Amino acid sequence: MSAGAIVMLIISVVIVWGGLAAAIYLLRRHPEQPETEEVPADPAG
């Protein structure tokens, strides 16, 4: 492999794994709240 290919490989790996690490970090700091569905009261009961 040429030097250019190795540099592009390293840049690609850093972008992908860096994005994954950033996503995990942000989700740990601000976890998503689960959406709750409100069930309407049963009018017949």
N, CA, C and O atoms as CSV, one atom per row, in Angstrom:
chain,resi,resn,atom,element,x,y,z
A,1,MET,N,N,0.850,-1.179,0.000
A,1,MET,CA,C,0.000,0.000,0.000
A,1,MET,C,C,0.891,1.236,0.000
A,1,MET,O,O,1.976,1.255,0.583
A,2,SER,N,N,0.399,2.250,-0.666
A,2,SER,CA,C,1.175,3.486,-0.738
A,2,SER,C,C,0.954,4.308,0.527
A,2,SER,O,O,0.060,4.016,1.322
A,3,ALA,N,N,1.763,5.318,0.701
A,3,ALA,CA,C,1.654,6.175,1.887
A,3,ALA,C,C,0.326,6.924,1.891
A,3,ALA,O,O,-0.272,7.122,2.949
A,4,GLY,N,N,-0.135,7.340,0.722
A,4,GLY,CA,C,-1.423,8.035,0.635
A,4,GLY,C,C,-2.589,7.159,1.073
A,4,GLY,O,O,-3.515,7.620,1.739
A,5,ALA,N,N,-2.526,5.881,0.684
A,5,ALA,CA,C,-3.588,4.952,1.070
A,5,ALA,C,C,-3.593,4.721,2.575
A,5,ALA,O,O,-4.656,4.620,3.187
A,6,ILE,N,N,-2.418,4.637,3.166
A,6,ILE,CA,C,-2.328,4.424,4.616
A,6,ILE,C,C,-2.856,5.645,5.360
A,6,ILE,O,O,-3.556,5.508,6.363
A,7,VAL,N,N,-2.527,6.828,4.877
A,7,VAL,CA,C,-3.021,8.055,5.509
A,7,VAL,C,C,-4.541,8.118,5.416
A,7,VAL,O,O,-5.204,8.445,6.400
A,8,MET,N,N,-5.103,7.810,4.247
A,8,MET,CA,C,-6.556,7.820,4.092
A,8,MET,C,C,-7.218,6.769,4.983
A,8,MET,O,O,-8.294,7.009,5.529
A,9,LEU,N,N,-6.580,5.605,5.133
A,9,LEU,CA,C,-7.098,4.560,6.013
A,9,LEU,C,C,-7.140,5.043,7.453
A,9,LEU,O,O,-8.136,4.849,8.150
A,10,ILE,N,N,-6.069,5.667,7.895
A,10,ILE,CA,C,-6.011,6.168,9.270
A,10,ILE,C,C,-7.054,7.248,9.495
A,10,ILE,O,O,-7.721,7.257,10.530
A,11,ILE,N,N,-7.206,8.163,8.540
A,11,ILE,CA,C,-8.209,9.228,8.672
A,11,ILE,C,C,-9.608,8.631,8.738
A,11,ILE,O,O,-10.422,9.064,9.554
A,12,SER,N,N,-9.900,7.647,7.897
A,12,SER,CA,C,-11.217,7.014,7.892
A,12,SER,C,C,-11.506,6.304,9.212
A,12,SER,O,O,-12.609,6.410,9.748
A,13,VAL,N,N,-10.533,5.592,9.725
A,13,VAL,CA,C,-10.712,4.878,10.987
A,13,VAL,C,C,-10.940,5.859,12.126
A,13,VAL,O,O,-11.794,5.624,12.981
A,14,VAL,N,N,-10.196,6.944,12.150
A,14,VAL,CA,C,-10.357,7.941,13.213
A,14,VAL,C,C,-11.741,8.580,13.131
A,14,VAL,O,O,-12.372,8.812,14.162
A,15,ILE,N,N,-12.218,8.867,11.930
A,15,ILE,CA,C,-13.549,9.471,11.785
A,15,ILE,C,C,-14.634,8.516,12.267
A,15,ILE,O,O,-15.522,8.919,13.018
A,16,VAL,N,N,-14.572,7.257,11.844
A,16,VAL,CA,C,-15.618,6.295,12.215
A,16,VAL,C,C,-15.602,6.017,13.713
A,16,VAL,O,O,-16.634,6.134,14.374
A,17,TRP,N,N,-14.440,5.650,14.257
A,17,TRP,CA,C,-14.372,5.307,15.676
A,17,TRP,C,C,-14.531,6.546,16.550
A,17,TRP,O,O,-15.076,6.462,17.650
A,18,GLY,N,N,-14.062,7.691,16.069
A,18,GLY,CA,C,-14.257,8.930,16.823
A,18,GLY,C,C,-15.725,9.307,16.909
A,18,GLY,O,O,-16.196,9.770,17.948
A,19,GLY,N,N,-16.447,9.108,15.813
A,19,GLY,CA,C,-17.885,9.373,15.828
A,19,GLY,C,C,-18.617,8.436,16.768
A,19,GLY,O,O,-19.537,8.853,17.472
A,20,LEU,N,N,-18.219,7.181,16.785
A,20,LEU,CA,C,-18.831,6.228,17.711
A,20,LEU,C,C,-18.555,6.618,19.152
A,20,LEU,O,O,-19.455,6.592,19.991
A,21,ALA,N,N,-17.316,6.977,19.439
A,21,ALA,CA,C,-16.956,7.378,20.806
A,21,ALA,C,C,-17.705,8.645,21.211
A,21,ALA,O,O,-18.161,8.756,22.349
A,22,ALA,N,N,-17.836,9.597,20.292
A,22,ALA,CA,C,-18.563,10.834,20.599
A,22,ALA,C,C,-20.040,10.546,20.855
A,22,ALA,O,O,-20.633,11.137,21.757
A,23,ALA,N,N,-20.635,9.659,20.085
A,23,ALA,CA,C,-22.043,9.311,20.275
A,23,ALA,C,C,-22.259,8.642,21.630
A,23,ALA,O,O,-23.217,8.960,22.334
A,24,ILE,N,N,-21.378,7.725,21.993
A,24,ILE,CA,C,-21.497,7.062,23.295
A,24,ILE,C,C,-21.325,8.067,24.420
A,24,ILE,O,O,-22.066,8.033,25.403
A,25,TYR,N,N,-20.357,8.959,24.283
A,25,TYR,CA,C,-20.114,9.979,25.312
A,25,TYR,C,C,-21.336,10.880,25.482
A,25,TYR,O,O,-21.754,11.154,26.607
A,26,LEU,N,N,-21.908,11.341,24.372
A,26,LEU,CA,C,-23.064,12.238,24.466
A,26,LEU,C,C,-24.292,11.526,25.022
A,26,LEU,O,O,-25.057,12.118,25.783
A,27,LEU,N,N,-24.490,10.251,24.647
A,27,LEU,CA,C,-25.639,9.521,25.178
A,27,LEU,C,C,-25.481,9.226,26.664
A,27,LEU,O,O,-26.474,9.150,27.387
A,28,ARG,N,N,-24.261,9.061,27.122
A,28,ARG,CA,C,-24.051,8.847,28.555
A,28,ARG,C,C,-24.287,10.129,29.340
A,28,ARG,O,O,-24.773,10.083,30.470
A,29,ARG,N,N,-23.947,11.277,28.750
A,29,ARG,CA,C,-24.163,12.561,29.427
A,29,ARG,C,C,-25.632,12.956,29.433
A,29,ARG,O,O,-26.137,13.467,30.432
A,30,HIS,N,N,-26.320,12.719,28.313
A,30,HIS,CA,C,-27.725,13.103,28.166
A,30,HIS,C,C,-28.500,11.922,27.592
A,30,HIS,O,O,-28.764,11.887,26.390
A,31,PRO,N,N,-28.867,10.957,28.429
A,31,PRO,CA,C,-29.580,9.783,27.899
A,31,PRO,C,C,-30.956,10.170,27.371
A,31,PRO,O,O,-31.608,11.074,27.894
A,32,GLU,N,N,-31.378,9.473,26.336
A,32,GLU,CA,C,-32.691,9.725,25.767
A,32,GLU,C,C,-33.756,9.174,26.705
A,32,GLU,O,O,-33.628,8.068,27.230
A,33,GLN,N,N,-34.804,9.957,26.907
A,33,GLN,CA,C,-35.905,9.505,27.740
A,33,GLN,C,C,-36.824,8.643,26.877
A,33,GLN,O,O,-37.155,9.026,25.755
A,34,PRO,N,N,-37.236,7.493,27.385
A,34,PRO,CA,C,-38.140,6.656,26.585
A,34,PRO,C,C,-39.491,7.338,26.428
A,34,PRO,O,O,-40.017,7.938,27.367
A,35,GLU,N,N,-40.037,7.235,25.231
A,35,GLU,CA,C,-41.347,7.825,24.990
A,35,GLU,C,C,-42.414,6.902,25.559
A,35,GLU,O,O,-42.417,5.700,25.295
A,36,THR,N,N,-43.310,7.473,26.335
A,36,THR,CA,C,-44.396,6.675,26.905
A,36,THR,C,C,-45.674,7.003,26.162
A,36,THR,O,O,-45.987,8.166,25.906
A,37,GLU,N,N,-46.396,5.968,25.826
A,37,GLU,CA,C,-47.674,6.162,25.150
A,37,GLU,C,C,-48.754,6.258,26.213
A,37,GLU,O,O,-48.877,5.399,27.086
A,38,GLU,N,N,-49.533,7.327,26.114
A,38,GLU,CA,C,-50.624,7.477,27.069
A,38,GLU,C,C,-51.815,6.688,26.563
A,38,GLU,O,O,-52.306,6.911,25.456
A,39,VAL,N,N,-52.268,5.768,27.388
A,39,VAL,CA,C,-53.414,4.946,27.033
A,39,VAL,C,C,-54.658,5.642,27.570
A,39,VAL,O,O,-54.744,5.919,28.766
A,40,PRO,N,N,-55.625,5.927,26.696
A,40,PRO,CA,C,-56.834,6.600,27.178
A,40,PRO,C,C,-57.625,5.704,28.133
A,40,PRO,O,O,-57.627,4.479,28.009
A,41,ALA,N,N,-58.285,6.342,29.071
A,41,ALA,CA,C,-59.087,5.588,30.039
A,41,ALA,C,C,-60.235,4.895,29.316
A,41,ALA,O,O,-60.784,5.416,28.345
A,42,ASP,N,N,-60.584,3.716,29.808
A,42,ASP,CA,C,-61.659,2.937,29.206
A,42,ASP,C,C,-63.003,3.543,29.603
A,42,ASP,O,O,-63.382,3.476,30.773
A,43,PRO,N,N,-63.736,4.139,28.645
A,43,PRO,CA,C,-65.013,4.789,29.014
A,43,PRO,C,C,-66.103,3.785,29.398
A,43,PRO,O,O,-67.069,4.157,30.064
A,44,ALA,N,N,-65.966,2.528,28.992
A,44,ALA,CA,C,-67.000,1.532,29.298
A,44,ALA,C,C,-66.800,0.935,30.676
A,44,ALA,O,O,-67.696,0.272,31.199
A,45,GLY,N,N,-65.657,1.156,31.261
A,45,GLY,CA,C,-65.363,0.428,32.471
A,45,GLY,C,C,-65.363,1.251,33.653
A,45,GLY,O,O,-65.126,0.753,34.753
